[in-house]
Amino acid sequence: MIGTIIKEMGWSWLFNRGLYSAKLVMLRKFPIFEQVFEHKVNIRRWNLCQDMTSEIEEFIKKLPKEKIQSLLDTADLACEGTVIGFSSTRMSYGIPINWQLNPISGKACDNTLKWYRIPDFDKERGDIKAVWEISRFSHFVTLARAYLVSKNEKYYNAFSEQLAAWLKENPYSFGANFKCGQECALRMMNAILAYNVFHAKGLTNNDDEQNLLELIRRCYKKILSNFFYAHKCIKNNHTISELVGMIIGAWCSCDEKKLKKAYKLLDTVIDDQFSEDGGYTQYSFNYQRLVLQVLEYVLFISDKTGISLSEHSLKKLRNSVLLLYQCQDQTGDVPNYGFNDGALVFPVSVSEYRDFRPVLGALYGRLFGKCLYSAGEYDEEAIWFGILPNTLPKANESRIATAFSDAGLFTLRKKHFWMMCVLNDYKKRPAHMDQLHVDLWIDGVNALCDCGTYSYADPEGEALALTEAHNTTKIENTEQMTKKGAFLVYDRTKRCAHNLSKDVFWGKMHSKQGYTHERHIEMRENGVDIYDVLTAKTDRKFDLILHTPCDIQCDEKRIKLFHEKKHIMTIEGTLDFEIKDGIRSVYYLTKEQISTIRFMGLVEGGKAQSQIKIDLLTKRGEV
C-alpha cells in the first residue's frame, strides 16, 4: 500500500503530508508555536469590486413575481438564522445564530477550542460542512438581492447584525470556522459582494465598515498561516480559493509584493489543475464549477488590482467553459460526475442549483465577449461580475460529439438524446470509481444517472464513490481501485485505448485488481447499443449495472422506463437481470430512492461478453 501511494502520489506529497501532520502534533502539544506561523496584517481598504448595483437591481425587478417572492422568502429565513444549506435543505442555526452548530445533528463545536483541536470527522457532531455552511455568508448575497427588489431595510439590518455577531462569536483561530482557509476565502468574497450593495445604497455605517475590515483581516491571516496545507498537500479547489483570498487580502492591505506573488502562483496552479482541453484535476463537475466561480471573481476585480491572469490561464478557462457546455443538457444541468458537496458559493441568480448556465454564461461573456445562451434568468450572475449580456453579440456554439481525452470525457449526441462516457488516464488523484460509466439523457431527462455523493462523513456517502454506484461493470467483491478513508484512492486504473467518432465510442481500461474492461457504444437514430468485454485471470461473477430515477415495468426479457407516466425507453440485454432499490444524491446531504438494474454474468475461461440494447421514445413518440 505505502509503496503504491508513494509511486502514484510522489515522495514530495508524502513528505509534505508528514510535515503538516507534524505541525498539528506540535500545535496540540505546544500551542505557543502557533505564533511561528502567524503574519501581521493591516487591512486598509475593501472596495475592490466594481459597483454594478443599479444594473443588478434593474434585472432583478424584471424577474417573474413568483421568483421574486421565492427570493424574498429565502431572505426572510436568513434573517431568522435559517439558510438553504447545500442549495437544497433548510438548516436552522437558531436566534441568536449558533455559528458552531451542526443543525442536522444538533451538536455544536466548542468555540473556546483552537481550530487544530477540532476533528474533521466526528460521528456525534456529524459532517463539519454543515457547521461551515452558514459561515460561508452566501446568504449575505441573498439579503442584498432581497433589499434591491424590496427596499426593506430589515435585510440590511440582518446583514449588519449577523456580521457583528459572527465576529464576536468567532475569535481568531478558535472554533470550527477557522479550520479551513478556503472557507475563510469564500466568506470574504461573499461579505464584500453584499457590503458593496448596501454601501452603494447608502445604508452602511462606520461600524459596518470596521467589521468588514476585521473580517477580511481574520480570514486573510488564517489563509496566510496555513496555506502550506492547501498548496502542498491537497492541491485542489482549496488551493485556488485560498489564492484568490490571498489576492483579496493583499490588495486590501496594500501589499503589492504579496499581491503580485499570489497572482503569479495562481497562474501556476491553474496550469497544474486544468488540462489543455479544459478538464479539472478533481474529476468533478461541481468542483469545476466552484473553481470557475472563484476565478470569475478574480477576473471581475482585475481592474482594481491592476493585474490580470496570464493568457495561458485564460485559454485554459475558455476550454473549461467549452468542455462543460459540451457536457451540458438542454435544461442547463450536467451529469452528476465526481464528488458533489453541494457548493454554489455565489447564489446570484434564481436558476436552480443544478443549472450551470449562470456561471458558464457569465464566464463565456467575460472570456469570449459573446452571449453563450439566449437571454434568460441565469444572466443575473454575469451582471454581478461586470458583464452586461444584452450588450454582447450571440455566439454560435453547438453541441456535437466531442472527445476530451485529457479530461477523460467523451460525448455522443443525437437530436433528442445524448450520452457522456468517462474513461480517464489518471495523472492526478482519482475521485470516484467511475471508469467507463455512461450517462444517458433523453429530452432533458437523466434516464441513466450517476448516484452522486451524499456525504463525506457517512457510510452511504462513501459507498456512492465506489464502482457499484456507477453505470459500468463490477466484478464480484472487487473495486476498480483501492479506497481508504473519504478521499484517498490508489492502485489507479490504466486507460489502454480509446476512440470516438460521430456515433461510436470505444474504450478499454485495465484494473490492478486483476481484470480488463472494454466498452463499445454505438448510437442509432433512436437508440443505443452497448457492448462490454471483460477479461480476467480467474472465473468470476460480474454485474453490468445501470441506475435510473425512472419508474420501471418489466417482463422476462425487456425493461421499460417511464418518466412522468410516459414510456421513454426500453432496455434488453443478453444476460439475466434483476432490479433492486438504490439511492442517489443530487444534492449534498439529501438522497432519494431510485432503481438499480443488474445484468448478471460470469467470466468463464478468462473472458465474458455482454450486450444491452436501448430503444428510445422521443417527444415525438418515435420508437
C-alpha positions as CSV (number, residue, x, y, z in Angstrom):
1,M,0.0,0.0,0.0
2,I,2.6,2.6,1.1
3,G,4.8,1.8,-2.0
4,T,1.8,2.3,-4.3
5,I,0.8,5.5,-2.7
6,I,4.4,6.9,-3.0
7,K,4.6,5.8,-6.6
8,E,1.3,7.4,-7.6
9,M,1.3,10.5,-5.3
10,G,5.1,11.1,-5.2
11,W,7.7,11.5,-2.4
12,S,7.1,15.2,-2.2
13,W,3.4,14.8,-1.4
14,L,4.2,12.2,1.3
15,F,6.9,14.4,2.7
16,N,4.6,17.5,2.8
17,R,1.8,15.5,4.4
18,G,4.2,14.3,7.0
19,L,5.4,17.9,7.7
20,Y,1.8,19.1,8.1
21,S,0.9,16.2,10.4
22,A,4.0,17.1,12.5
23,K,2.8,20.7,12.6
24,L,-0.6,19.7,14.0
25,V,1.0,17.4,16.6
26,M,3.4,20.3,17.7
27,L,0.5,22.8,18.0
28,R,-1.5,20.4,20.1
29,K,1.4,19.8,22.5
30,F,3.0,23.3,22.4
31,P,0.3,25.9,21.4
32,I,2.8,28.7,21.8
33,F,4.3,27.7,18.5
34,E,1.2,28.8,16.7
35,Q,2.7,32.3,16.6
36,V,5.5,31.0,14.4
37,F,3.0,30.6,11.5
38,E,1.1,33.9,12.0
39,H,1.5,37.0,10.0
40,K,0.9,40.6,10.9
41,V,-1.9,42.0,8.8
42,N,-3.2,45.6,8.5
43,I,-6.4,45.9,6.3
44,R,-6.8,49.4,4.9
45,R,-9.5,49.1,2.3
46,W,-12.3,46.9,1.0
47,N,-13.7,48.4,-2.2
48,L,-12.2,46.2,-4.9
49,C,-15.5,45.3,-6.7
50,Q,-16.9,47.4,-9.5
51,D,-20.3,48.8,-8.5
52,M,-23.0,47.0,-10.6
53,T,-25.8,47.7,-8.1
54,S,-28.1,49.7,-10.5
55,E,-27.8,47.1,-13.2
56,I,-28.4,44.2,-10.8
57,E,-31.5,46.0,-9.3
58,E,-32.9,46.7,-12.8
59,F,-32.5,43.0,-13.7
60,I,-34.0,41.5,-10.5
61,K,-37.1,43.8,-10.7
62,K,-37.9,42.3,-14.1
63,L,-38.0,38.7,-12.8
64,P,-41.3,36.8,-12.6
65,K,-43.3,37.6,-9.5
66,E,-43.1,34.1,-8.2
67,K,-39.3,34.1,-8.5
68,I,-39.1,37.4,-6.6
69,Q,-41.3,36.1,-3.9
70,S,-39.1,33.0,-3.6
71,L,-36.1,35.2,-3.2
72,L,-37.8,37.2,-0.5
73,D,-38.9,34.1,1.3
74,T,-35.4,32.8,1.3
75,A,-34.0,36.1,2.6
76,D,-36.7,36.2,5.3
77,L,-35.5,32.8,6.5
78,A,-31.9,34.1,6.5
79,C,-32.9,37.0,8.7
80,E,-34.1,34.4,11.3
81,G,-30.9,32.3,11.1
82,T,-32.2,29.7,8.7
83,V,-30.4,29.1,5.4
84,I,-30.9,26.8,2.4
85,G,-27.9,24.6,3.1
86,F,-26.1,22.9,0.1
87,S,-28.7,24.6,-2.1
88,S,-31.4,22.2,-1.0
89,T,-32.0,21.8,2.7
90,R,-33.4,24.2,5.3
91,M,-30.9,24.4,8.1
92,S,-31.7,26.4,11.2
93,Y,-28.9,27.7,13.3
94,G,-31.2,29.5,15.8
95,I,-31.7,33.0,17.1
96,P,-29.2,34.2,18.0
97,I,-27.3,32.2,15.5
98,N,-25.0,29.5,16.8
99,W,-22.1,29.7,14.4
100,Q,-20.6,26.4,15.7
101,L,-23.8,24.3,15.3
102,N,-24.4,21.4,13.0
103,P,-28.2,21.8,12.7
104,I,-28.6,18.3,11.3
105,S,-27.1,16.5,14.3
106,G,-28.0,19.3,16.8
107,K,-24.4,19.1,18.1
108,A,-22.0,22.1,18.2
109,C,-18.3,22.6,18.1
110,D,-16.6,24.5,21.0
111,N,-15.5,28.0,20.1
112,T,-13.1,28.0,23.0
113,L,-11.0,25.3,21.3
114,K,-8.3,26.1,18.9
115,W,-9.1,25.1,15.3
116,Y,-6.4,22.3,15.4
117,R,-8.1,20.6,18.3
118,I,-11.4,20.2,16.4
119,P,-11.6,17.0,14.4
120,D,-12.5,16.9,10.7
121,F,-14.7,13.8,11.2
122,D,-16.8,13.3,14.4
123,K,-19.6,10.8,14.4
124,E,-21.5,12.5,17.2
125,R,-21.2,16.0,15.7
126,G,-21.7,14.9,12.1
127,D,-20.4,16.4,8.9
128,I,-18.4,19.6,9.6
129,K,-19.5,21.0,6.3
130,A,-23.0,21.5,7.9
131,V,-21.3,23.7,10.6
132,W,-19.5,25.7,8.0
133,E,-22.4,26.3,5.7
134,I,-23.9,29.4,7.2
135,S,-20.5,31.0,7.8
136,R,-19.8,31.0,4.0
137,F,-22.1,34.0,4.0
138,S,-23.7,33.0,0.7
139,H,-26.9,34.2,2.4
140,F,-25.5,37.7,2.7
141,V,-25.7,38.0,-1.1
142,T,-29.3,36.8,-0.9
143,L,-30.1,39.5,1.7
144,A,-28.5,42.1,-0.7
145,R,-30.6,40.9,-3.6
146,A,-33.8,40.9,-1.5
147,Y,-33.1,44.5,-0.4
148,L,-32.6,45.6,-4.1
149,V,-36.0,44.3,-5.1
150,S,-37.9,45.3,-1.9
151,K,-36.1,48.3,-0.4
152,N,-36.9,46.7,3.0
153,E,-34.1,47.7,5.4
154,K,-34.6,44.6,7.5
155,Y,-32.4,42.8,5.1
156,Y,-29.6,45.3,5.6
157,N,-30.2,45.1,9.4
158,A,-29.8,41.3,9.3
159,F,-26.6,41.6,7.3
160,S,-25.2,44.2,9.7
161,E,-26.2,42.4,12.9
162,Q,-25.1,38.9,11.7
163,L,-21.7,40.2,10.6
164,A,-21.1,41.8,14.0
165,A,-22.3,38.7,15.8
166,W,-20.1,36.5,13.8
167,L,-17.0,38.5,14.8
168,K,-18.0,38.4,18.4
169,E,-18.6,34.7,18.5
170,N,-15.7,33.6,16.3
171,P,-12.4,35.0,17.9
172,Y,-9.5,34.5,15.6
173,S,-8.1,30.9,15.3
174,F,-10.8,29.5,17.7
175,G,-13.6,27.2,16.7
176,A,-14.7,25.3,13.6
177,N,-14.8,28.3,11.3
178,F,-11.1,28.8,11.4
179,K,-10.2,25.2,10.5
180,C,-10.3,25.8,6.7
181,G,-8.6,28.5,4.8
182,Q,-10.9,28.0,1.8
183,E,-14.0,28.7,4.0
184,C,-12.3,32.0,5.1
185,A,-11.7,32.9,1.4
186,L,-15.3,32.3,0.4
187,R,-16.5,34.1,3.5
188,M,-14.5,37.2,2.5
189,M,-15.8,37.2,-1.1
190,N,-19.5,37.0,-0.2
191,A,-19.2,39.6,2.6
192,I,-17.6,42.0,0.2
193,L,-20.1,41.4,-2.6
194,A,-23.0,42.0,-0.1
195,Y,-21.4,45.0,1.6
196,N,-20.8,46.6,-1.8
197,V,-24.5,46.6,-2.5
198,F,-25.6,48.0,0.9
199,H,-22.8,50.6,0.8
200,A,-23.9,51.7,-2.7
201,K,-27.4,52.3,-1.4
202,G,-26.1,54.4,1.5
203,L,-27.1,52.1,4.3
204,T,-23.8,51.1,5.9
205,N,-22.1,53.0,8.7
206,N,-18.6,53.2,10.2
207,D,-19.2,50.1,12.4
208,D,-20.2,48.1,9.4
209,E,-17.0,49.1,7.6
210,Q,-14.8,48.3,10.5
211,N,-16.5,45.0,10.9
212,L,-15.9,44.1,7.3
213,L,-12.2,45.1,7.5
214,E,-11.9,43.0,10.6
215,L,-13.5,40.0,8.9
216,I,-11.0,40.4,6.0
217,R,-8.2,40.7,8.5
218,R,-9.0,37.4,10.3
219,C,-9.7,35.5,7.2
220,Y,-6.6,36.7,5.4
221,K,-4.5,35.8,8.5
222,K,-5.9,32.3,8.5
223,I,-5.1,31.8,4.8
224,L,-1.5,33.0,5.3
225,S,-0.9,30.9,8.4
226,N,-2.0,27.6,6.8
227,F,-1.6,28.0,3.1
228,F,1.1,25.3,3.0
229,Y,-1.6,22.6,3.5
230,A,-3.7,23.8,0.5
231,H,-0.7,24.4,-1.7
232,K,1.5,21.4,-1.0
233,C,-0.9,18.7,0.4
234,I,-4.4,18.8,-1.1
235,K,-3.7,20.7,-4.3
236,N,-7.3,21.2,-5.5
237,N,-10.1,23.7,-5.3
238,H,-8.9,24.7,-1.8
239,T,-5.6,26.0,-3.3
240,I,-7.3,28.2,-5.9
241,S,-9.9,29.5,-3.4
242,E,-7.2,30.4,-0.9
243,L,-5.0,32.1,-3.5
244,V,-8.0,34.3,-4.5
245,G,-8.4,35.0,-0.8
246,M,-4.7,35.9,-0.7
247,I,-5.2,38.3,-3.7
248,I,-8.1,40.0,-1.9
249,G,-6.2,40.2,1.4
250,A,-3.0,41.5,-0.2
251,W,-4.9,44.2,-2.1
252,C,-6.9,45.2,0.9
253,S,-3.7,45.6,2.9
254,C,-1.9,47.5,0.1
255,D,0.8,44.8,-0.1
256,E,1.9,45.0,-3.7
257,K,4.6,42.3,-3.2
258,K,2.2,39.7,-1.9
259,L,-0.4,40.6,-4.5
260,K,2.0,40.0,-7.4
261,K,3.2,36.8,-5.8
262,A,-0.3,35.5,-5.4
263,Y,-1.2,36.2,-9.0
264,K,1.9,34.5,-10.2
265,L,1.3,31.4,-8.1
266,L,-2.4,31.3,-9.2
267,D,-1.3,31.2,-12.8
268,T,1.0,28.2,-12.0
269,V,-1.8,26.4,-10.1
270,I,-4.3,26.9,-12.9
271,D,-1.8,25.4,-15.3
272,D,-1.4,22.5,-13.0
273,Q,-5.0,21.9,-12.2
274,F,-6.6,22.3,-15.6
275,S,-5.9,20.1,-18.6
276,E,-5.3,21.6,-22.0
277,D,-8.8,20.5,-23.1
278,G,-10.5,22.1,-20.1
279,G,-10.8,19.2,-17.7
280,Y,-10.3,19.8,-13.9
281,T,-8.0,18.0,-11.6
282,Q,-10.7,16.7,-9.2
283,Y,-12.7,14.8,-11.9
284,S,-15.9,16.6,-10.7
285,F,-18.2,18.9,-12.4
286,N,-19.4,20.5,-9.2
287,Y,-15.8,21.3,-8.1
288,Q,-15.1,22.5,-11.6
289,R,-18.0,25.0,-11.3
290,L,-16.8,26.1,-7.8
291,V,-13.4,26.9,-9.1
292,L,-14.8,28.7,-12.2
293,Q,-17.0,30.9,-9.9
294,V,-14.0,31.7,-7.7
295,L,-11.9,32.6,-10.8
296,E,-14.8,34.6,-12.1
297,Y,-14.3,36.8,-9.0
298,V,-10.6,37.2,-9.8
299,L,-11.4,38.3,-13.4
300,F,-14.0,40.8,-12.0
301,I,-11.6,42.5,-9.6
302,S,-8.6,42.7,-12.0
303,D,-9.4,46.3,-13.0
304,K,-8.9,47.3,-9.3
305,T,-5.9,45.1,-8.6
306,G,-4.3,46.2,-11.9
307,I,-3.1,42.6,-12.6
308,S,-4.6,40.0,-14.9
309,L,-4.3,36.3,-15.2
310,S,-1.9,35.1,-17.9
311,E,-3.1,34.4,-21.4
312,H,-2.3,30.7,-20.9
313,S,-4.6,30.7,-17.8
314,L,-7.3,32.4,-19.8
315,K,-7.0,29.9,-22.6
316,K,-7.5,27.0,-20.1
317,L,-10.5,28.7,-18.6
318,R,-12.0,29.2,-22.0
319,N,-11.5,25.5,-22.7
320,S,-13.0,24.6,-19.3
321,V,-16.2,26.6,-20.2
322,L,-16.4,24.9,-23.6
323,L,-16.0,21.4,-22.0
324,L,-18.8,22.0,-19.6
325,Y,-21.0,23.4,-22.4
326,Q,-20.5,20.2,-24.4
327,C,-21.3,18.1,-21.4
328,Q,-24.4,20.0,-20.6
329,D,-28.0,19.1,-21.2
330,Q,-30.6,21.4,-22.8
331,T,-32.0,22.0,-19.3
332,G,-28.7,23.6,-18.1
333,D,-28.0,20.5,-16.0
334,V,-24.9,18.3,-16.3
335,P,-24.1,14.7,-15.3
336,N,-23.6,14.3,-11.5
337,Y,-20.0,13.5,-12.2
338,G,-17.5,13.0,-9.4
339,F,-17.7,14.4,-5.9
340,N,-20.6,16.8,-5.3
341,D,-20.6,18.7,-2.0
342,G,-23.5,21.0,-2.9
343,A,-21.3,24.1,-3.3
344,L,-22.7,27.1,-5.1
345,V,-20.6,29.8,-3.5
346,F,-22.3,32.8,-5.2
347,P,-26.1,32.2,-5.4
348,V,-26.5,35.2,-7.7
349,S,-29.4,34.1,-9.9
350,V,-32.8,32.5,-9.5
351,S,-31.7,29.5,-11.5
352,E,-31.8,26.1,-9.9
353,Y,-28.7,24.8,-8.3
354,R,-28.1,22.1,-10.9
355,D,-28.3,24.7,-13.7
356,F,-24.8,25.5,-14.9
357,R,-25.9,28.3,-17.3
358,P,-25.3,31.2,-14.9
359,V,-21.6,30.6,-14.4
360,L,-20.9,29.4,-18.0
361,G,-22.8,32.3,-19.5
362,A,-21.0,34.8,-17.3
363,L,-17.6,33.4,-18.0
364,Y,-18.2,33.0,-21.7
365,G,-19.2,36.6,-21.8
366,R,-16.1,37.7,-20.0
367,L,-13.7,35.4,-21.9
368,F,-15.2,35.4,-25.4
369,G,-17.1,38.7,-25.4
370,K,-20.3,37.0,-26.6
371,C,-23.5,35.5,-25.2
372,L,-23.4,31.7,-25.0
373,Y,-27.1,31.4,-24.4
374,S,-30.3,33.2,-25.4
375,A,-31.4,35.8,-22.8
376,G,-32.7,34.2,-19.6
377,E,-33.0,34.5,-15.8
378,Y,-29.5,33.0,-15.5
379,D,-28.0,36.2,-16.9
380,E,-28.0,37.8,-13.5
381,E,-24.7,36.2,-12.5
382,A,-23.0,37.8,-15.4
383,I,-24.2,41.3,-14.3
384,W,-22.9,40.7,-10.7
385,F,-19.5,40.1,-12.2
386,G,-19.4,43.1,-14.5
387,I,-20.8,41.7,-17.8
388,L,-23.9,43.0,-19.5
389,P,-25.2,40.2,-21.7
390,N,-27.7,42.4,-23.5
391,T,-24.8,44.4,-24.9
392,L,-23.0,41.3,-26.4
393,P,-23.5,39.6,-29.7
394,K,-24.8,36.0,-29.7
395,A,-22.3,33.2,-30.0
396,N,-22.7,30.4,-32.5
397,E,-21.8,27.4,-30.4
398,S,-23.3,24.0,-31.0
399,R,-23.1,20.7,-29.1
400,I,-21.6,17.8,-31.0
401,A,-19.9,14.5,-30.3
402,T,-16.7,15.5,-28.6
403,A,-13.6,13.8,-27.2
404,F,-11.9,15.4,-24.2
405,S,-9.1,12.9,-24.0
406,D,-7.1,14.7,-21.3
407,A,-10.2,15.2,-19.2
408,G,-11.3,11.6,-19.8
409,L,-14.8,12.6,-21.0
410,F,-16.5,11.7,-24.3
411,T,-19.9,12.7,-25.6
412,L,-22.2,11.3,-28.3
413,R,-25.3,13.2,-29.5
414,K,-28.5,12.9,-31.4
415,K,-31.3,15.4,-31.7
416,H,-33.3,14.1,-28.8
417,F,-30.8,12.3,-26.7
418,W,-27.1,12.3,-25.7
419,M,-24.6,10.3,-23.7
420,M,-21.4,11.0,-21.8
421,C,-18.8,8.3,-21.1
422,V,-16.0,8.5,-18.6
423,L,-12.6,7.0,-19.3
424,N,-9.6,8.6,-17.5
425,D,-5.9,8.1,-17.8
426,Y,-5.2,9.3,-14.3
427,K,-2.5,11.9,-13.9
428,K,-3.9,13.2,-10.6
429,R,-5.6,11.5,-7.7
430,P,-8.8,9.8,-8.7
431,A,-12.1,10.6,-7.1
432,H,-15.0,8.2,-7.9
433,M,-14.6,4.7,-9.3
434,D,-16.4,5.6,-12.5
435,Q,-14.3,4.3,-15.3
436,L,-16.5,3.5,-18.4
437,H,-19.5,4.9,-16.6
438,V,-22.2,6.2,-19.0
439,D,-24.8,8.9,-18.5
440,L,-27.9,8.9,-20.8
441,W,-30.2,11.9,-21.2
442,I,-33.4,11.9,-23.2
443,D,-35.3,15.1,-23.9
444,G,-33.9,16.7,-20.7
445,V,-34.4,13.5,-18.5
446,N,-31.3,11.9,-16.9
447,A,-32.6,8.4,-17.7
448,L,-29.3,6.6,-16.7
449,C,-27.6,8.5,-14.0
450,D,-24.6,8.8,-11.6
451,C,-25.6,8.2,-8.0
452,G,-23.8,11.4,-6.6
453,T,-22.1,11.8,-3.3
454,Y,-24.5,12.4,-0.3
455,S,-21.9,13.0,2.4
456,Y,-18.1,12.7,3.0
457,A,-18.8,11.7,6.7
458,D,-21.4,9.0,6.2
459,P,-21.0,5.3,5.2
460,E,-23.7,5.7,2.5
461,G,-21.8,8.6,1.0
462,E,-18.6,6.6,1.0
463,A,-20.4,3.8,-0.9
464,L,-21.5,6.2,-3.6
465,A,-17.9,6.8,-4.6
466,L,-17.4,3.1,-5.4
467,T,-17.8,1.1,-8.6
468,E,-21.4,-0.1,-7.9
469,A,-22.8,3.4,-7.8
470,H,-21.9,3.9,-11.5
471,N,-23.3,2.7,-14.8
472,T,-20.4,0.3,-15.6
473,T,-19.5,-3.3,-14.9
474,K,-18.4,-4.6,-11.5
475,I,-16.5,-7.8,-10.8
476,E,-17.9,-9.6,-7.7
477,N,-16.2,-8.3,-4.4
478,T,-13.8,-6.2,-6.5
479,E,-13.5,-2.4,-6.9
480,Q,-11.8,-0.7,-9.9
481,M,-9.3,0.8,-7.5
482,T,-8.5,0.8,-3.8
483,K,-10.0,3.4,-1.5
484,K,-9.0,4.4,2.0
485,G,-10.9,6.9,4.0
486,A,-13.1,9.6,2.4
487,F,-10.7,10.7,-0.3
488,L,-7.6,8.6,-0.8
489,V,-7.8,6.3,-3.9
490,Y,-4.8,4.4,-5.2
491,D,-4.0,1.4,-7.4
492,R,-5.1,3.6,-10.3
493,T,-6.6,2.1,-13.3
494,K,-4.9,2.4,-16.7
495,R,-6.6,3.6,-19.8
496,C,-5.4,1.2,-22.5
497,A,-7.0,2.7,-25.6
498,H,-10.0,4.8,-26.7
499,N,-11.6,6.2,-29.9
500,L,-14.5,8.5,-30.7
501,S,-16.3,9.0,-34.0
502,K,-19.6,10.7,-34.7
503,D,-21.8,7.9,-33.4
504,V,-19.3,5.4,-31.8
505,F,-17.2,5.4,-28.7
506,W,-14.8,2.6,-27.8
507,G,-12.6,2.4,-24.8
508,K,-10.6,0.0,-22.7
509,M,-9.3,0.1,-19.2
510,H,-7.2,-2.2,-17.0
511,S,-7.6,-2.5,-13.3
512,K,-4.8,-3.5,-11.0
513,Q,-7.4,-5.7,-9.2
514,G,-6.9,-8.3,-12.0
515,Y,-9.3,-7.5,-14.8
516,T,-9.7,-5.5,-18.0
517,H,-13.0,-3.9,-19.2
518,E,-13.6,-2.9,-22.8
519,R,-16.8,-1.0,-23.8
520,H,-18.2,-0.2,-27.2
521,I,-21.1,2.2,-27.5
522,E,-22.9,2.7,-30.8
523,M,-25.6,5.3,-31.3
524,R,-28.5,4.6,-33.6
525,E,-31.1,7.2,-34.7
526,N,-33.4,6.3,-31.9
527,G,-31.3,4.0,-29.7
528,V,-28.0,2.9,-28.3
529,D,-26.2,-0.4,-28.3
530,I,-23.6,-1.1,-25.6
531,Y,-21.2,-4.0,-25.9
532,D,-18.9,-5.0,-23.0
533,V,-16.0,-7.4,-22.9
534,L,-14.4,-8.4,-19.6
535,T,-11.2,-10.4,-19.3
536,A,-9.8,-11.8,-16.0
537,K,-7.3,-14.4,-14.9
538,T,-9.9,-16.4,-13.0
539,D,-13.6,-17.2,-13.4
540,R,-15.6,-14.5,-11.6
541,K,-19.1,-13.3,-11.4
542,F,-19.9,-9.8,-12.5
543,D,-22.7,-7.3,-12.8
544,L,-23.4,-4.8,-15.5
545,I,-25.1,-2.0,-13.6
546,L,-27.5,0.7,-14.6
547,H,-29.0,3.3,-12.3
548,T,-32.2,5.1,-13.2
549,P,-34.6,7.5,-11.4
550,C,-37.4,6.5,-13.8
551,D,-40.3,4.2,-13.0
552,I,-39.9,0.6,-14.2
553,Q,-42.1,-2.1,-15.7
554,C,-40.5,-5.3,-17.0
555,D,-41.1,-8.8,-18.2
556,E,-38.6,-11.7,-18.5
557,K,-36.7,-10.0,-21.4
558,R,-37.5,-6.3,-21.5
559,I,-37.3,-3.4,-19.1
560,K,-39.4,-0.4,-19.8
561,L,-38.6,3.0,-18.3
562,F,-41.2,5.7,-17.6
563,H,-40.9,9.4,-16.8
564,E,-44.0,11.1,-15.5
565,K,-46.0,8.1,-16.7
566,K,-44.7,8.4,-20.2
567,H,-42.7,5.5,-21.7
568,I,-39.3,6.9,-22.7
569,M,-37.1,3.8,-23.3
570,T,-36.8,0.1,-23.4
571,I,-33.8,-2.0,-22.4
572,E,-33.0,-5.5,-23.5
573,G,-29.8,-7.5,-22.6
574,T,-28.1,-10.8,-23.3
575,L,-27.8,-11.6,-19.6
576,D,-30.4,-12.3,-16.9
577,F,-31.3,-9.3,-14.8
578,E,-32.7,-8.2,-11.5
579,I,-34.0,-4.9,-10.3
580,K,-33.3,-3.6,-6.8
581,D,-33.8,-0.4,-4.8
582,G,-30.9,2.1,-4.9
583,I,-30.2,5.6,-3.8
584,R,-28.8,8.7,-5.5
585,S,-27.9,12.1,-4.1
586,V,-28.5,15.1,-6.4
587,Y,-27.9,17.5,-3.5
588,Y,-25.4,17.1,-0.7
589,L,-26.9,15.5,2.4
590,T,-30.1,14.6,0.6
591,K,-30.9,11.3,-1.0
592,E,-33.8,9.7,-3.0
593,Q,-34.8,6.2,-3.9
594,I,-34.0,5.1,-7.5
595,S,-33.8,1.7,-9.2
596,T,-30.7,-0.3,-9.9
597,I,-30.7,-2.7,-12.8
598,R,-28.2,-5.5,-12.6
599,F,-27.4,-7.8,-15.6
600,M,-25.6,-10.7,-14.0
601,G,-22.9,-12.7,-15.8
602,L,-19.8,-14.9,-15.3
603,V,-16.3,-14.6,-16.6
604,E,-15.5,-18.1,-17.9
605,G,-12.3,-19.2,-19.5
606,G,-10.9,-15.7,-18.8
607,K,-13.5,-13.8,-20.8
608,A,-17.1,-12.6,-20.8
609,Q,-19.1,-10.7,-23.4
610,S,-22.4,-8.9,-22.9
611,Q,-24.7,-6.6,-24.8
612,I,-27.6,-4.3,-23.9
613,K,-29.8,-2.7,-26.5
614,I,-31.6,0.5,-25.6
615,D,-34.6,1.7,-27.8
616,L,-35.8,5.3,-27.1
617,L,-39.1,7.0,-27.4
618,T,-38.6,10.7,-28.1
619,K,-41.1,13.5,-27.5
620,R,-42.5,12.8,-31.0
621,G,-43.4,9.3,-29.9
622,E,-40.9,7.5,-32.2
623,V,-39.5,4.1,-31.2
